[in-house]
Amino acid sequence: MEALVESFVRDGFVKLTIGSREQGEAAQALLWKQIGLSPDEPEGWREPVVWAADMTGYGPFGELVRSPELAAGLDAVCGKGGWQPRGAAGNIPIRFPRRPPADDRGWHLDANVSRPDGSWGVTVRSTTLLVLMLFSEVGESDAPTRVRAGSQRDSFGALDERQVYDHISAGGLVDAASKDRPVALATGSPGDAYLVHPLTVHAAQEHLGERPRFMAQMPFMLTEPLDPAADTPLARALR
């Protein structure tokens, strides 16, 4: 676990195996049913991205979201008691191959704090940690999420700690600040997950493979807003 923590502190993300391939593929099968398409009928794959969701934590979704391996990883990077459990995987973008790509591939940070009016913004003092959960095989050509390794420190330098930014303006600032960072790809197999620091700059990309990519992107709420001065891996990753 020490190596996992140090990798997270250095790069701003870390990969875990949180369940079995069978669990991940069972979740994928449920998503095919939800969107009304078939893995054996590619003529029906007409859109570059189709959104699905798990809001109930049913079956394999709940098993993966509540897995002991995921909990241990979250404990390690957030501190024990530093995160709030969730029961469902939430929103799941399914990316289809060989389609004109969606215009959603800019470098950005996910919204990580709720404003008083109910909208969400981006701040250094994040209230969330991003988890990417794979339900399909994701190779280098299968639209893996791109991650700028170490970019959480660039975001920390580019954003005013006292301010809450809108998604677009924050994205412009952190994109420029992190442009020279090496790019890693969130590849893996069903049952894998990535813990991603809330200030790590990342982006979608065009699908150049053959099979659709199934991946949930979910925020885990922190029990306290991120304090850059704290002695936790989340805070140390900024220094």
Accessible surface in RSA format (square Angstrom, percent):
REM  Atomic radii and reference values for relative SASA: ProtOr
REM  Chains: A
REM  Algorithm: Lee & Richards
REM  Probe-radius: 1.40
REM  Slices: 20
REM RES _ NUM      All-atoms   Total-Side   Main-Chain    Non-polar    All polar
REM                ABS   REL    ABS   REL    ABS   REL    ABS   REL    ABS   REL
RES MET A   1   127.88  66.2  80.93  53.6  46.95 111.8  83.68  71.1  44.20  58.6
RES GLU A   2   140.13  80.5 130.69  98.9   9.44  22.5  51.20  99.0  88.93  72.6
RES ALA A   3    81.93  75.3  67.59 104.3  14.35  32.6  74.87 105.4   7.06  18.7
RES LEU A   4    28.21  15.7  20.94  15.0   7.26  18.3  25.99  18.3   2.22   6.0
RES VAL A   5    18.71  12.3  18.71  16.9   0.00   0.0  18.71  16.3   0.00   0.0
RES GLU A   6    77.16  44.3  75.07  56.8   2.09   5.0  38.48  74.4  38.68  31.6
RES SER A   7    27.03  22.8  26.60  35.5   0.42   1.0  12.98  27.6  14.05  19.7
RES PHE A   8     0.00   0.0   0.00   0.0   0.00   0.0   0.00   0.0   0.00   0.0
RES VAL A   9    20.38  13.4  20.38  18.4   0.00   0.0  20.38  17.7   0.00   0.0
RES ARG A  10   138.27  58.1 132.75  67.7   5.52  13.1  69.29  94.7  68.98  41.8
RES ASP A  11    26.68  18.7  26.68  26.6   0.00   0.0   1.83   4.3  24.85  24.8
RES GLY A  12     0.00   0.0   0.00   N/A   0.00   0.0   0.00   0.0   0.00   0.0
RES PHE A  13    27.63  13.8  27.10  16.8   0.53   1.4  27.10  16.4   0.53   1.5
RES VAL A  14    12.92   8.5  10.83   9.8   2.09   5.0  12.92  11.2   0.00   0.0
RES LYS A  15    94.64  46.2  74.35  45.6  20.29  48.3  42.67  38.4  51.97  55.4
RES LEU A  16    20.42  11.4  15.54  11.1   4.88  12.3  20.42  14.3   0.00   0.0
RES THR A  17    92.57  65.8  75.56  76.6  17.00  40.5  50.96  68.4  41.60  62.9
RES ILE A  18     1.48   0.8   0.00   0.0   1.48   3.6   0.20   0.1   1.28   3.5
RES GLY A  19    19.86  24.5   0.00   N/A  19.86  24.5  14.37  39.4   5.49  12.3
RES SER A  20    45.70  38.6  35.09  46.8  10.60  24.4  39.74  84.6   5.96   8.3
RES ARG A  21   103.86  43.6  97.07  49.5   6.79  16.2  41.44  56.6  62.42  37.8
RES GLU A  22   122.53  70.3 115.46  87.3   7.07  16.8  67.31 130.2  55.22  45.1
RES GLN A  23    48.64  27.2  46.32  33.9   2.32   5.5  17.12  36.4  31.52  23.9
RES GLY A  24     0.00   0.0   0.00   N/A   0.00   0.0   0.00   0.0   0.00   0.0
RES GLU A  25    76.10  43.7  70.99  53.7   5.11  12.2  22.25  43.0  53.85  44.0
RES ALA A  26    45.62  41.9  35.52  54.8  10.10  23.0  43.45  61.2   2.17   5.7
RES ALA A  27     0.00   0.0   0.00   0.0   0.00   0.0   0.00   0.0   0.00   0.0
RES GLN A  28    36.36  20.3  36.36  26.6   0.00   0.0   3.14   6.7  33.22  25.2
RES ALA A  29    50.63  46.6  45.72  70.6   4.90  11.2  49.26  69.4   1.37   3.6
RES LEU A  30    53.14  29.6  48.42  34.6   4.72  11.9  48.42  34.0   4.72  12.7
RES LEU A  31     0.21   0.1   0.21   0.1   0.00   0.0   0.21   0.1   0.00   0.0
RES TRP A  32    15.53   6.2  15.36   7.4   0.17   0.4  14.87   7.9   0.67   1.1
RES LYS A  33   163.75  79.9 137.00  84.1  26.75  63.7  93.71  84.3  70.04  74.6
RES GLN A  34   100.07  56.0  64.31  47.0  35.77  85.2  41.80  89.0  58.28  44.2
RES ILE A  35    31.96  18.2   4.16   3.1  27.80  67.0  12.10   8.7  19.86  53.9
RES GLY A  36    64.14  79.1   0.00   N/A  64.14  79.1  35.68  97.9  28.46  63.7
RES LEU A  37    52.21  29.1  37.18  26.6  15.03  37.8  42.35  29.7   9.86  26.5
RES SER A  38    30.68  25.9  27.50  36.7   3.18   7.3  19.14  40.8  11.54  16.2
RES PRO A  39    42.54  31.0  42.36  38.6   0.18   0.7  42.36  35.0   0.18   1.1
RES ASP A  40   120.02  84.1  93.37  92.9  26.65  63.0  33.03  77.7  86.99  86.8
RES GLU A  41    94.61  54.3  93.94  71.1   0.68   1.6  15.89  30.7  78.73  64.3
RES PRO A  42    72.50  52.8  63.96  58.3   8.54  31.0  64.16  53.0   8.34  51.8
RES GLU A  43   127.87  73.4 103.86  78.6  24.00  57.2  75.84 146.7  52.03  42.5
RES GLY A  44    16.66  20.5   0.00   N/A  16.66  20.5  12.85  35.3   3.81   8.5
RES TRP A  45    13.42   5.4  11.11   5.4   2.30   5.4  11.99   6.4   1.43   2.3
RES ARG A  46   172.21  72.3 154.58  78.8  17.63  42.0  55.95  76.5 116.26  70.5
RES GLU A  47   101.11  58.1  99.76  75.5   1.36   3.2  32.63  63.1  68.48  55.9
RES PRO A  48    29.75  21.7  28.11  25.6   1.64   5.9  28.11  23.2   1.64  10.2
RES VAL A  49    24.13  15.9   8.47   7.7  15.66  37.7   8.47   7.4  15.66  42.5
RES VAL A  50    35.49  23.4  31.92  28.9   3.57   8.6  35.49  30.8   0.00   0.0
RES TRP A  51   139.59  56.0 114.52  55.4  25.08  58.9  96.39  51.4  43.20  70.1
RES ALA A  52     6.32   5.8   0.00   0.0   6.32  14.4   4.57   6.4   1.75   4.6
RES ALA A  53    28.08  25.8  20.49  31.6   7.58  17.3  20.49  28.9   7.58  20.1
RES ASP A  54     7.07   5.0   3.10   3.1   3.97   9.4   4.14   9.7   2.93   2.9
RES MET A  55   130.74  67.7 100.71  66.7  30.03  71.5  81.65  69.4  49.10  65.0
RES THR A  56   113.09  80.4  77.87  78.9  35.23  84.0  78.94 106.0  34.15  51.6
RES GLY A  57     6.51   8.0   0.00   N/A   6.51   8.0   0.00   0.0   6.51  14.6
RES TYR A  58   145.51  67.9 137.91  78.5   7.61  19.8  97.45  73.2  48.06  59.2
RES GLY A  59    30.46  37.6   0.00   N/A  30.46  37.6  20.30  55.7  10.16  22.8
RES PRO A  60    16.96  12.4  16.90  15.4   0.06   0.2  16.96  14.0   0.00   0.0
RES PHE A  61     9.13   4.6   9.09   5.6   0.05   0.1   9.13   5.5   0.00   0.0
RES GLY A  62     0.00   0.0   0.00   N/A   0.00   0.0   0.00   0.0   0.00   0.0
RES GLU A  63    91.48  52.5  77.77  58.8  13.71  32.6  39.00  75.4  52.48  42.8
RES LEU A  64     0.02   0.0   0.00   0.0   0.02   0.0   0.02   0.0   0.00   0.0
RES VAL A  65     6.75   4.4   0.00   0.0   6.75  16.3   0.00   0.0   6.75  18.3
RES ARG A  66   143.80  60.4 114.89  58.6  28.90  68.8  62.21  85.0  81.58  49.4
RES SER A  67     7.05   6.0   5.01   6.7   2.04   4.7   6.71  14.3   0.34   0.5
RES PRO A  68   103.49  75.4  93.30  85.0  10.19  37.1 100.58  83.0   2.91  18.1
RES GLU A  69    92.20  52.9  83.94  63.5   8.26  19.7  40.76  78.8  51.43  42.0
RES LEU A  70     0.86   0.5   0.86   0.6   0.00   0.0   0.86   0.6   0.00   0.0
RES ALA A  71    31.00  28.5  30.34  46.8   0.66   1.5  30.63  43.1   0.37   1.0
RES ALA A  72    40.16  36.9  32.20  49.7   7.96  18.1  37.69  53.1   2.48   6.6
RES GLY A  73     0.51   0.6   0.00   N/A   0.51   0.6   0.35   1.0   0.16   0.4
RES LEU A  74     0.40   0.2   0.40   0.3   0.00   0.0   0.40   0.3   0.00   0.0
RES ASP A  75    34.41  24.1  29.48  29.3   4.94  11.7  12.14  28.6  22.28  22.2
RES ALA A  76    18.65  17.1   1.68   2.6  16.97  38.6  13.52  19.0   5.13  13.6
RES VAL A  77     0.00   0.0   0.00   0.0   0.00   0.0   0.00   0.0   0.00   0.0
RES CYS A  78     9.89   7.5   0.28   0.3   9.61  22.6   0.19   0.5   9.71  10.5
RES GLY A  79    24.18  29.8   0.00   N/A  24.18  29.8  24.18  66.3   0.00   0.0
RES LYS A  80   180.02  87.8 146.22  89.7  33.80  80.5 110.77  99.7  69.25  73.8
RES GLY A  81    54.79  67.6   0.00   N/A  54.79  67.6  38.70 106.2  16.08  36.0
RES GLY A  82    16.03  19.8   0.00   N/A  16.03  19.8  12.84  35.2   3.19   7.1
RES TRP A  83    35.37  14.2  26.96  13.0   8.42  19.8  25.73  13.7   9.64  15.6
RES GLN A  84    81.88  45.8  80.56  58.9   1.32   3.1  19.43  41.3  62.45  47.4
RES PRO A  85   108.56  79.1  87.36  79.6  21.20  77.1  87.89  72.6  20.67 128.5
RES ARG A  86    61.90  26.0  49.88  25.4  12.02  28.6  31.31  42.8  30.59  18.5
RES GLY A  87    34.22  42.2   0.00   N/A  34.22  42.2  22.45  61.6  11.77  26.4
RES ALA A  88    15.43  14.2  13.45  20.8   1.98   4.5  13.45  18.9   1.98   5.2
RES ALA A  89     0.02   0.0   0.02   0.0   0.00   0.0   0.02   0.0   0.00   0.0
RES GLY A  90     6.66   8.2   0.00   N/A   6.66   8.2   6.66  18.3   0.00   0.0
RES ASN A  91    78.61  54.2  75.84  73.3   2.77   6.7   4.95  11.9  73.66  71.2
RES ILE A  92     0.00   0.0   0.00   0.0   0.00   0.0   0.00   0.0   0.00   0.0
RES PRO A  93     2.63   1.9   2.63   2.4   0.00   0.0   2.63   2.2   0.00   0.0
RES ILE A  94     0.00   0.0   0.00   0.0   0.00   0.0   0.00   0.0   0.00   0.0
RES ARG A  95    20.23   8.5  20.23  10.3   0.00   0.0   1.18   1.6  19.05  11.5
RES PHE A  96     3.89   1.9   0.40   0.2   3.49   9.1   0.40   0.2   3.49  10.0
RES PRO A  97     7.90   5.8   4.40   4.0   3.50  12.7   4.40   3.6   3.50  21.7
RES ARG A  98   144.07  60.5 119.65  61.0  24.43  58.2  63.36  86.6  80.71  48.9
RES ARG A  99    86.54  36.3  78.49  40.0   8.05  19.2   2.35   3.2  84.19  51.0
RES PRO A 100   107.89  78.6  98.92  90.2   8.97  32.6 105.11  86.8   2.78  17.3
RES PRO A 101    53.68  39.1  31.23  28.5  22.45  81.6  35.11  29.0  18.58 115.5
RES ALA A 102    24.47  22.5  16.58  25.6   7.89  17.9  23.27  32.8   1.20   3.2
RES ASP A 103   148.16 103.8 115.83 115.3  32.33  76.5  38.34  90.2 109.83 109.5
RES ASP A 104    60.56  42.4  40.19  40.0  20.37  48.2  41.96  98.7  18.61  18.6
RES ARG A 105    83.82  35.2  73.30  37.4  10.53  25.1  11.93  16.3  71.89  43.6
RES GLY A 106    49.87  61.5   0.00   N/A  49.87  61.5  39.26 107.7  10.61  23.8
RES TRP A 107    39.51  15.9  29.37  14.2  10.14  23.8  17.15   9.1  22.36  36.3
RES HIS A 108    35.81  19.6  35.81  24.9   0.00   0.0  21.59  22.3  14.22  16.5
RES LEU A 109     0.72   0.4   0.04   0.0   0.68   1.7   0.04   0.0   0.68   1.8
RES ASP A 110    45.88  32.1  42.39  42.2   3.49   8.3  24.25  57.1  21.63  21.6
RES ALA A 111    37.94  34.9  22.40  34.6  15.54  35.3  22.40  31.5  15.54  41.2
RES ASN A 112     1.60   1.1   1.60   1.5   0.00   0.0   1.60   3.8   0.00   0.0
RES VAL A 113    23.62  15.5  23.62  21.4   0.00   0.0  23.62  20.5   0.00   0.0
RES SER A 114    60.40  51.0  40.19  53.6  20.21  46.6  24.23  51.6  36.17  50.7
RES ARG A 115    67.41  28.3  60.21  30.7   7.21  17.2  27.50  37.6  39.92  24.2
RES PRO A 116   150.59 109.8 105.74  96.4  44.85 163.0 119.66  98.8  30.93 192.2
RES ASP A 117   117.65  82.4  75.66  75.3  41.99  99.3  50.75 119.5  66.89  66.7
RES GLY A 118    51.36  63.3   0.00   N/A  51.36  63.3  32.18  88.3  19.18  43.0
RES SER A 119    46.42  39.2  35.63  47.6  10.79  24.9  43.26  92.1   3.17   4.4
RES TRP A 120   108.66  43.6  89.77  43.5  18.89  44.4  69.29  36.9  39.38  63.9
RES GLY A 121     0.44   0.5   0.00   N/A   0.44   0.5   0.44   1.2   0.00   0.0
RES VAL A 122     0.00   0.0   0.00   0.0   0.00   0.0   0.00   0.0   0.00   0.0
RES THR A 123     6.69   4.8   6.69   6.8   0.00   0.0   2.40   3.2   4.29   6.5
RES VAL A 124     0.08   0.1   0.08   0.1   0.00   0.0   0.08   0.1   0.00   0.0
RES ARG A 125    90.09  37.8  87.96  44.8   2.13   5.1  30.53  41.7  59.56  36.1
RES SER A 126     0.00   0.0   0.00   0.0   0.00   0.0   0.00   0.0   0.00   0.0
RES THR A 127    25.46  18.1  25.46  25.8   0.00   0.0  24.42  32.8   1.04   1.6
RES THR A 128     6.68   4.7   6.68   6.8   0.00   0.0   0.35   0.5   6.33   9.6
RES LEU A 129     0.11   0.1   0.11   0.1   0.00   0.0   0.11   0.1   0.00   0.0
RES LEU A 130    13.31   7.4  11.57   8.3   1.75   4.4  12.46   8.7   0.86   2.3
RES VAL A 131     0.00   0.0   0.00   0.0   0.00   0.0   0.00   0.0   0.00   0.0
RES LEU A 132     4.10   2.3   4.10   2.9   0.00   0.0   4.10   2.9   0.00   0.0
RES MET A 133     0.03   0.0   0.03   0.0   0.00   0.0   0.00   0.0   0.03   0.0
RES LEU A 134     0.23   0.1   0.23   0.2   0.00   0.0   0.23   0.2   0.00   0.0
RES PHE A 135     0.14   0.1   0.14   0.1   0.00   0.0   0.14   0.1   0.00   0.0
RES SER A 136     5.66   4.8   5.10   6.8   0.56   1.3   5.66  12.1   0.00   0.0
RES GLU A 137    90.69  52.1  78.68  59.5  12.01  28.6  54.75 105.9  35.95  29.4
RES VAL A 138     4.19   2.8   1.28   1.2   2.90   7.0   1.34   1.2   2.84   7.7
RES GLY A 139    27.97  34.5   0.00   N/A  27.97  34.5  27.82  76.3   0.15   0.3
RES GLU A 140   134.92  77.5 117.31  88.7  17.61  41.9  33.56  64.9 101.36  82.8
RES SER A 141    60.02  50.7  53.26  71.1   6.77  15.6  19.26  41.0  40.76  57.1
RES ASP A 142    26.14  18.3  26.14  26.0   0.00   0.0   2.00   4.7  24.14  24.1
RES ALA A 143     0.46   0.4   0.00   0.0   0.46   1.0   0.00   0.0   0.46   1.2
RES PRO A 144     0.66   0.5   0.15   0.1   0.51   1.9   0.66   0.5   0.00   0.0
RES THR A 145     8.47   6.0   8.34   8.5   0.13   0.3   3.69   5.0   4.78   7.2
RES ARG A 146    53.21  22.3  53.21  27.1   0.00   0.0  11.37  15.5  41.84  25.4
RES VAL A 147     2.14   1.4   2.14   1.9   0.00   0.0   2.14   1.9   0.00   0.0
RES ARG A 148    19.18   8.1  19.18   9.8   0.00   0.0   0.00   0.0  19.18  11.6
RES ALA A 149    16.30  15.0  13.79  21.3   2.51   5.7  14.12  19.9   2.18   5.8
RES GLY A 150     2.18   2.7   0.00   N/A   2.18   2.7   2.12   5.8   0.06   0.1
RES SER A 151     0.00   0.0   0.00   0.0   0.00   0.0   0.00   0.0   0.00   0.0
RES GLN A 152     0.00   0.0   0.00   0.0   0.00   0.0   0.00   0.0   0.00   0.0
RES ARG A 153    72.14  30.3  62.88  32.1   9.26  22.0  29.35  40.1  42.79  25.9
RES ASP A 154    30.18  21.1  22.19  22.1   7.99  18.9   7.11  16.7  23.06  23.0
RES SER A 155     0.00   0.0   0.00   0.0   0.00   0.0   0.00   0.0   0.00   0.0
RES PHE A 156    61.05  30.5  53.55  33.2   7.50  19.5  53.55  32.5   7.50  21.5
RES GLY A 157    69.78  86.1   0.00   N/A  69.78  86.1  37.15 101.9  32.63  73.1
RES ALA A 158    34.89  32.1   7.85  12.1  27.04  61.5  17.97  25.3  16.92  44.8
RES LEU A 159     8.33   4.6   0.00   0.0   8.33  20.9   1.06   0.7   7.27  19.6
RES ASP A 160    50.58  35.4  39.32  39.1  11.26  26.6  23.62  55.6  26.96  26.9
RES GLU A 161    70.15  40.3  62.10  47.0   8.05  19.2  19.61  37.9  50.54  41.3
RES ARG A 162   216.08  90.7 175.65  89.5  40.43  96.3  88.32 120.7 127.76  77.4
RES GLN A 163    84.71  47.4  80.10  58.5   4.61  11.0  24.65  52.5  60.07  45.6
RES VAL A 164    64.26  42.3  44.02  39.8  20.24  48.8  44.02  38.2  20.24  54.9
RES TYR A 165    19.43   9.1  16.60   9.4   2.83   7.4  12.97   9.7   6.46   8.0
RES ASP A 166    71.18  49.9  67.76  67.4   3.41   8.1  33.62  79.1  37.56  37.5
RES HIS A 167    79.41  43.4  75.60  52.5   3.80   9.7  50.23  51.8  29.18  33.9
RES ILE A 168   138.63  78.9 131.96  98.3   6.68  16.1 134.03  96.5   4.60  12.5
RES SER A 169    47.94  40.5  36.56  48.8  11.38  26.2  43.32  92.2   4.63   6.5
RES ALA A 170     0.33   0.3   0.33   0.5   0.00   0.0   0.33   0.5   0.00   0.0
RES GLY A 171     6.98   8.6   0.00   N/A   6.98   8.6   6.74  18.5   0.24   0.5
RES GLY A 172    46.69  57.6   0.00   N/A  46.69  57.6  37.24 102.2   9.45  21.2
RES LEU A 173    78.01  43.4  72.98  52.2   5.03  12.6  74.65  52.4   3.36   9.0
RES VAL A 174     0.00   0.0   0.00   0.0   0.00   0.0   0.00   0.0   0.00   0.0
RES ASP A 175    48.95  34.3  48.95  48.7   0.00   0.0   4.02   9.5  44.92  44.8
RES ALA A 176    62.69  57.6  50.69  78.2  12.00  27.3  55.47  78.1   7.22  19.1
RES ALA A 177    46.74  43.0  15.00  23.1  31.75  72.2  26.88  37.9  19.86  52.6
RES SER A 178     0.62   0.5   0.00   0.0   0.62   1.4   0.62   1.3   0.00   0.0
RES LYS A 179   133.18  65.0 111.32  68.3  21.86  52.1  78.48  70.6  54.70  58.3
RES ASP A 180   127.28  89.2  94.67  94.2  32.61  77.1  43.03 101.3  84.24  84.0
RES ARG A 181    73.00  30.7  64.89  33.1   8.11  19.3  10.54  14.4  62.46  37.9
RES PRO A 182    92.16  67.2  80.33  73.2  11.83  43.0  92.04  76.0   0.12   0.7
RES VAL A 183    76.92  50.6  43.37  39.3  33.55  80.8  44.02  38.3  32.89  89.2
RES ALA A 184    29.00  26.7  22.62  34.9   6.37  14.5  28.95  40.8   0.04   0.1
RES LEU A 185    59.39  33.1  42.17  30.2  17.22  43.3  42.87  30.1  16.52  44.4
RES ALA A 186     1.82   1.7   0.04   0.1   1.77   4.0   0.79   1.1   1.03   2.7
RES THR A 187    34.93  24.8  34.93  35.4   0.00   0.0   9.69  13.0  25.25  38.2
RES GLY A 188     9.06  11.2   0.00   N/A   9.06  11.2   8.28  22.7   0.78   1.7
RES SER A 189    31.79  26.9  31.79  42.4   0.00   0.0  13.55  28.9  18.24  25.5
RES PRO A 190     6.58   4.8   1.97   1.8   4.61  16.8   1.97   1.6   4.61  28.7
RES GLY A 191     0.07   0.1   0.00   N/A   0.07   0.1   0.07   0.2   0.00   0.0
RES ASP A 192    12.48   8.7  12.48  12.4   0.00   0.0   0.00   0.0  12.48  12.4
RES ALA A 193     0.00   0.0   0.00   0.0   0.00   0.0   0.00   0.0   0.00   0.0
RES TYR A 194     9.98   4.7   9.98   5.7   0.00   0.0   4.51   3.4   5.47   6.7
RES LEU A 195     0.00   0.0   0.00   0.0   0.00   0.0   0.00   0.0   0.00   0.0
RES VAL A 196     1.19   0.8   1.19   1.1   0.00   0.0   1.19   1.0   0.00   0.0
RES HIS A 197     1.41   0.8   0.00   0.0   1.41   3.6   0.00   0.0   1.41   1.6
RES PRO A 198    10.16   7.4   1.09   1.0   9.07  33.0   7.11   5.9   3.05  18.9
RES LEU A 199     0.00   0.0   0.00   0.0   0.00   0.0   0.00   0.0   0.00   0.0
RES THR A 200     0.18   0.1   0.00   0.0   0.18   0.4   0.00   0.0   0.18   0.3
RES VAL A 201     0.00   0.0   0.00   0.0   0.00   0.0   0.00   0.0   0.00   0.0
RES HIS A 202    13.62   7.4  13.62   9.5   0.00   0.0  11.67  12.0   1.95   2.3
RES ALA A 203     0.28   0.3   0.00   0.0   0.28   0.6   0.28   0.4   0.00   0.0
RES ALA A 204    14.39  13.2  11.19  17.3   3.20   7.3  12.27  17.3   2.12   5.6
RES GLN A 205    38.06  21.3  37.03  27.1   1.03   2.4   6.90  14.7  31.16  23.6
RES GLU A 206    66.26  38.0  58.57  44.3   7.69  18.3  11.37  22.0  54.89  44.8
RES HIS A 207     8.59   4.7   2.88   2.0   5.72  14.6   2.88   3.0   5.72   6.7
RES LEU A 208    95.30  53.1  90.95  65.1   4.35  10.9  90.95  63.9   4.35  11.7
RES GLY A 209     6.36   7.8   0.00   N/A   6.36   7.8   6.36  17.4   0.00   0.0
RES GLU A 210   119.04  68.3 108.93  82.4  10.11  24.1  55.42 107.2  63.62  51.9
RES ARG A 211   124.43  52.2 122.21  62.3   2.22   5.3  65.36  89.3  59.07  35.8
RES PRO A 212     6.30   4.6   2.31   2.1   4.00  14.5   2.31   1.9   4.00  24.8
RES ARG A 213     3.50   1.5   3.30   1.7   0.19   0.5   0.46   0.6   3.03   1.8
RES PHE A 214     0.78   0.4   0.78   0.5   0.00   0.0   0.78   0.5   0.00   0.0
RES MET A 215     4.08   2.1   4.08   2.7   0.00   0.0   2.05   1.7   2.03   2.7
RES ALA A 216     0.00   0.0   0.00   0.0   0.00   0.0   0.00   0.0   0.00   0.0
RES GLN A 217    63.21  35.3  54.65  39.9   8.57  20.4   4.25   9.0  58.97  44.7
RES MET A 218     0.58   0.3   0.08   0.1   0.50   1.2   0.58   0.5   0.00   0.0
RES PRO A 219    63.08  46.0  60.64  55.3   2.44   8.9  60.64  50.1   2.44  15.1
RES PHE A 220     1.17   0.6   0.85   0.5   0.32   0.8   1.17   0.7   0.00   0.0
RES MET A 221    70.92  36.7  69.44  46.0   1.48   3.5  61.15  52.0   9.77  12.9
RES LEU A 222    10.14   5.6   3.28   2.3   6.85  17.2   3.28   2.3   6.85  18.4
RES THR A 223    60.62  43.1  39.19  39.7  21.43  51.1  32.90  44.2  27.72  41.9
RES GLU A 224   127.02  72.9 120.27  91.0   6.75  16.1  51.98 100.5  75.04  61.3
RES PRO A 225    60.38  44.0  53.40  48.7   6.98  25.4  53.40  44.1   6.98  43.4
RES LEU A 226     7.44   4.1   3.64   2.6   3.80   9.6   7.44   5.2   0.00   0.0
RES ASP A 227    59.13  41.4  56.27  56.0   2.85   6.7  13.78  32.4  45.34  45.2
RES PRO A 228    11.74   8.6   9.54   8.7   2.20   8.0   9.77   8.1   1.97  12.3
RES ALA A 229    88.83  81.7  57.52  88.8  31.31  71.2  64.16  90.4  24.66  65.3
RES ALA A 230    30.18  27.8  21.41  33.0   8.77  20.0  30.18  42.5   0.00   0.0
RES ASP A 231   126.64  88.7  98.53  98.1  28.11  66.5  37.69  88.7  88.95  88.7
RES THR A 232    39.52  28.1  38.92  39.5   0.61   1.4  36.50  49.0   3.02   4.6
RES PRO A 233    17.10  12.5  17.10  15.6   0.00   0.0  17.10  14.1   0.00   0.0
RES LEU A 234     7.47   4.2   7.47   5.3   0.00   0.0   7.47   5.2   0.00   0.0
RES ALA A 235     0.00   0.0   0.00   0.0   0.00   0.0   0.00   0.0   0.00   0.0
RES ARG A 236    75.73  31.8  70.92  36.2   4.81  11.4  28.56  39.0  47.17  28.6
RES ALA A 237     0.00   0.0   0.00   0.0   0.00   0.0   0.00   0.0   0.00   0.0
RES LEU A 238     7.05   3.9   0.00   0.0   7.05  17.7   0.00   0.0   7.05  19.0
RES ARG A 239   145.36  61.0  87.74  44.7  57.63 137.2  72.67  99.3  72.69  44.1
END  Absolute sums over single chains surface
CHAIN  1 A    10634.6       8412.4       2222.2       5926.2       4708.4
END  Absolute sums over all chains
TOTAL         10634.6       8412.4       2222.2       5926.2       4708.4
